[in-house]
Amino acid sequence: MIERIVPAGVVTSAAYADPPEAVLLPEEEPAVARAVDKRRREFTTVRWCAREALAGLGMPPVPITRGEKGAPRWPEGVVGSMTHCDGYRAAAVARAADVAALGIDAEPHGPLPDGVLDAIAREEEAPLLEGLRRASPDVHWDRLLFCAKEAVYKAWFPTARRWLGFEDASLVLDPAGTFTAEILVPDAPFAGFAGRWTTADGLIAAAITVPA
């Protein structure tokens, strides 16, 4: 699914179940040594996806350990992003010479739990969502807003190395499968992002790719 919304030059790998061949490398084990089984399976499979994607760039298997704020550490010269939710794990990678920033996110395609939209939506975003609901009721626009904002953060953090809250990006979602994000913090390395989104198989996904 993610492969539909990233450009040529970005390599993706995804899994809809946890394959038995997905295993952790020793350097990755400490991060989930005390994790419950669900968390461990997500962590393991998404890293298996990451190594599959890196192989598409001609790179050997390497550990994908957790760095600052839990962001994945990619090999030198690579940018990447990972996502996991119930029934889906995916990774996307590209060469830093081609792509400056990359962020992906996938979520179950259903309404957000009560109260979450109020926590993530800016004042100007709420009426836009209401108009989108009326025009295209088959899309859970509240979930898409959350998903797209997660992709924004994942594209933002590896370069900015600082927090970006839900309130720090103003998004406009387009029914045609695109979205834009205006970054509202001072001295930002990115003024904004343009992204794409899609739905399939009970999931919704968003991706941002910034050319180098």
Secondary structure, DSSP 4 states (H G I P E B T S, - for coil): -GGGGS-TT-EEEEESS--TT----GGGGGGGTT--HHHHHHHHHHHHHHHHHHHHTT-------B-GGGPBPPPTTEEEEEEEETTEEEEEEEETTTEEEEEEEEEESSPPPTTHHHHH--TTHHHHHHHHHHH-TTS-HHHHHHHHHHHHHHHHHHHH-S---GGGEEEEEETTTEEEEEE-STT-S-SEEEEEEEEETTEEEEEEEEE-
